[in-house]
Amino acid sequence: MGGRWLIPLLLLGITWGQELIDQLLLGGQWNLPMGPGLPLWRVLTAPFSHSGFGHLISNTMVFLPLSWVVLTRGSRNYLAVWIGVLIVEIPIALLWPVRSHGLSGVVYGLLGYLLLIGFLERRIVPILLGGLTLWWYGSALLALIPGVAPAGVSWIGHAGGFLGGAFTAFTLQRNSDHSSQSKGS
């Protein structure tokens, strides 16, 4: 896997740095959410902004293992999940009336990708990884349902992230199928 496993640690370093500065120097007032009336570039900053250390710790504990599992499939797939999540989050940021932030959208994107890619590829190792992911984190899928997520938790951000990860799995699998067909011709 080489140095790929460092990518999530670097991303968490940025996230933890932002939260440390925010909490220790700015009293929790330096939030960078996405949402209505905010610049569109905030879609890029929202994953790195949290509403306190509890929020960040809970996201970190899921983000790291899911990131490493996706990275076993390659850096390209990992980057594609991030891009898929950010693309789906754009209309949410523009149209949804509530601001949101945190790594949980990306976490749900990683989860959506892992749950679908094995099914789409019909290969045993990805299916097993998807099954393990479902076993470990399946209860988190309840937060995709409106009214089930706790107050203050953006179910739409979670659902958007999950859809972004699912979209990425379908897109990568489709491109893989087209590449295989082109090579076979």
Backbone torsions as a table, in degrees:
resi	resn	phi	psi	omega
1	MET	NA	-15.0	176.6
2	GLY	61.9	-142.6	-178.8
3	GLY	-84.8	2.6	-178.8
4	ARG	-56.7	-35.6	-176.4
5	TRP	-63.5	-15.2	178.0
6	LEU	-78.4	-20.6	-176.5
7	ILE	-56.1	-51.6	178.9
8	PRO	-63.1	-32.6	177.9
9	LEU	-66.0	-40.1	176.7
10	LEU	-63.5	-45.7	178.9
11	LEU	-62.2	-39.8	176.7
12	LEU	-68.4	-33.3	176.5
13	GLY	-60.4	-43.0	176.8
14	ILE	-62.9	-45.6	-177.4
15	THR	-63.9	-47.2	179.5
16	TRP	-66.6	-36.4	176.5
17	GLY	-61.5	-44.4	178.5
18	GLN	-61.4	-44.7	-176.6
19	GLU	-70.1	-36.1	176.5
20	LEU	-62.3	-46.6	178.1
21	ILE	-61.7	-45.2	-178.8
22	ASP	-60.0	-50.6	-174.4
23	GLN	-76.1	-42.0	-174.1
24	LEU	-83.8	-31.2	-176.4
25	LEU	-108.9	-26.8	-172.3
26	LEU	-120.5	12.2	174.6
27	GLY	61.0	29.6	178.4
28	GLY	76.8	17.0	-176.6
29	GLN	-98.3	-5.1	-177.1
30	TRP	-98.2	74.9	177.6
31	ASN	-102.5	147.2	-177.0
32	LEU	-125.0	55.7	-175.6
33	PRO	-74.6	167.3	169.3
34	MET	-102.0	156.1	177.8
35	GLY	160.3	-178.0	-176.7
36	PRO	-64.3	138.7	177.7
37	GLY	78.6	-0.4	179.1
38	LEU	-103.5	155.5	178.3
39	PRO	-59.7	145.5	-177.8
40	LEU	-62.8	-27.2	179.1
41	TRP	-63.3	-14.2	177.9
42	ARG	-65.2	-18.6	173.7
43	VAL	-59.5	-32.5	179.4
44	LEU	-78.0	-28.8	-177.8
45	THR	-91.6	-23.9	-175.3
46	ALA	-55.0	-40.9	179.9
47	PRO	-63.5	-22.9	-176.2
48	PHE	-93.8	0.3	-177.2
49	SER	-113.5	135.5	-178.3
50	HIS	-135.0	164.5	-178.1
51	SER	-96.6	32.8	178.8
52	GLY	132.2	171.8	-176.5
53	PHE	-68.1	-33.8	177.9
54	GLY	-60.4	-45.2	177.6
55	HIS	-60.5	-46.9	-178.2
56	LEU	-67.0	-42.6	179.8
57	ILE	-62.4	-45.0	-179.2
58	SER	-63.2	-38.7	177.3
59	ASN	-70.4	-39.4	-179.4
60	THR	-60.3	-42.1	-174.5
61	MET	-66.7	-22.5	177.6
62	VAL	-100.3	-36.7	-178.0
63	PHE	-59.6	-45.5	-174.6
64	LEU	-63.2	-54.6	-179.6
65	PRO	-64.4	-40.2	178.8
66	LEU	-64.4	-38.3	177.3
67	SER	-60.5	-46.3	-178.4
68	TRP	-65.0	-36.3	177.7
69	VAL	-65.9	-45.0	178.0
70	VAL	-63.6	-37.4	179.9
71	LEU	-65.8	-20.3	174.4
72	THR	-63.8	-20.4	178.5
73	ARG	-90.2	-11.1	176.1
74	GLY	124.8	153.2	178.8
75	SER	-63.2	-35.6	-180.0
76	ARG	-60.0	-43.5	179.5
77	ASN	-66.1	-40.3	-179.9
78	TYR	-63.3	-47.3	177.7
79	LEU	-62.8	-38.9	179.8
80	ALA	-62.8	-38.4	177.8
81	VAL	-63.3	-46.4	178.0
82	TRP	-56.7	-46.7	-178.9
83	ILE	-64.1	-43.5	178.0
84	GLY	-58.3	-43.7	179.0
85	VAL	-63.7	-47.4	-178.2
86	LEU	-62.7	-38.0	178.8
87	ILE	-63.1	-44.6	-179.3
88	VAL	-69.8	-30.2	-179.2
89	GLU	-73.2	-19.2	-178.7
90	ILE	-58.9	-53.2	179.0
91	PRO	-64.6	-30.3	177.2
92	ILE	-64.7	-43.9	179.3
93	ALA	-63.1	-35.1	-178.1
94	LEU	-80.1	-34.6	-169.1
95	LEU	-111.1	-25.7	-176.5
96	TRP	-78.9	135.0	-171.2
97	PRO	-77.2	1.7	-176.6
98	VAL	-120.7	139.2	176.5
99	ARG	-77.9	150.4	177.6
100	SER	-150.2	158.9	177.4
101	HIS	-159.9	167.5	179.6
102	GLY	119.6	162.4	-179.9
103	LEU	-75.1	-6.1	-173.2
104	SER	-63.5	-30.9	175.2
105	GLY	-61.1	-43.0	177.3
106	VAL	-68.2	-39.9	177.8
107	VAL	-57.4	-46.6	178.8
108	TYR	-67.9	-30.1	174.1
109	GLY	-64.8	-44.4	177.5
110	LEU	-62.3	-42.3	179.4
111	LEU	-62.5	-48.5	178.9
112	GLY	-59.8	-42.0	178.3
113	TYR	-61.8	-49.5	-177.0
114	LEU	-65.9	-35.6	-180.0
115	LEU	-69.4	-28.4	-175.5
116	LEU	-99.2	-30.9	-170.5
117	ILE	-62.7	-40.0	178.6
118	GLY	-63.8	-43.6	177.6
119	PHE	-59.5	-42.9	-177.6
120	LEU	-70.5	-38.4	-178.3
121	GLU	-80.6	-25.1	-176.7
122	ARG	56.9	44.0	176.5
123	ARG	-119.6	144.3	-169.6
124	ILE	-63.7	-46.0	-176.6
125	VAL	-64.3	-48.9	176.3
126	PRO	-62.2	-34.2	177.1
127	ILE	-64.5	-43.8	178.2
128	LEU	-62.7	-42.2	178.0
129	LEU	-62.9	-41.3	176.6
130	GLY	-63.6	-40.9	178.0
131	GLY	-64.1	-43.1	176.9
132	LEU	-63.8	-41.0	178.1
133	THR	-61.7	-43.4	178.4
134	LEU	-63.2	-41.8	-179.4
135	TRP	-63.9	-45.8	-177.4
136	TRP	-72.3	-41.8	-169.4
137	TYR	-121.6	7.2	-177.1
138	GLY	-57.1	-33.6	-179.9
139	SER	-64.4	-22.6	178.4
140	ALA	-67.1	-19.8	-179.7
141	LEU	-64.1	-21.7	177.4
142	LEU	-62.0	-28.6	-179.4
143	ALA	-72.0	-1.4	175.5
144	LEU	-86.0	-8.6	-175.8
145	ILE	-96.2	124.4	178.0
146	PRO	-57.3	136.4	179.0
147	GLY	88.2	-15.5	179.1
148	VAL	-92.9	-36.2	178.4
149	ALA	-63.4	142.5	179.1
150	PRO	-60.0	156.8	177.6
151	ALA	-55.1	137.5	179.2
152	GLY	86.9	-5.7	178.5
153	VAL	-99.2	130.4	-175.8
154	SER	-82.6	91.5	178.6
155	TRP	-61.8	-33.3	-178.8
156	ILE	-69.1	-34.8	174.8
157	GLY	-65.8	-39.6	176.6
158	HIS	-65.1	-47.0	-179.3
159	ALA	-63.8	-39.9	177.2
160	GLY	-62.8	-42.6	177.0
161	GLY	-61.8	-45.6	179.7
162	PHE	-59.8	-45.3	178.2
163	LEU	-63.0	-37.8	176.7
164	GLY	-62.3	-41.7	177.5
165	GLY	-67.3	-41.4	177.9
166	ALA	-64.3	-44.2	177.1
167	PHE	-57.5	-42.4	179.6
168	THR	-63.8	-44.7	178.8
169	ALA	-59.3	-47.2	179.2
170	PHE	-61.8	-43.9	-177.8
171	THR	-65.4	-47.2	-179.7
172	LEU	-64.6	-40.6	178.7
173	GLN	-65.5	-42.1	179.2
174	ARG	-62.6	-44.7	178.0
175	ASN	-63.2	-37.1	177.7
176	SER	-64.9	-42.5	177.9
177	ASP	-62.4	-42.3	179.8
178	HIS	-66.6	-37.5	178.1
179	SER	-65.5	-41.5	179.4
180	SER	-64.6	-40.6	179.9
181	GLN	-68.1	-37.7	179.7
182	SER	-66.9	-39.1	179.8
183	LYS	-70.0	-30.8	-178.4
184	GLY	-77.8	-16.2	-176.5
185	SER	-80.1	NA	NA
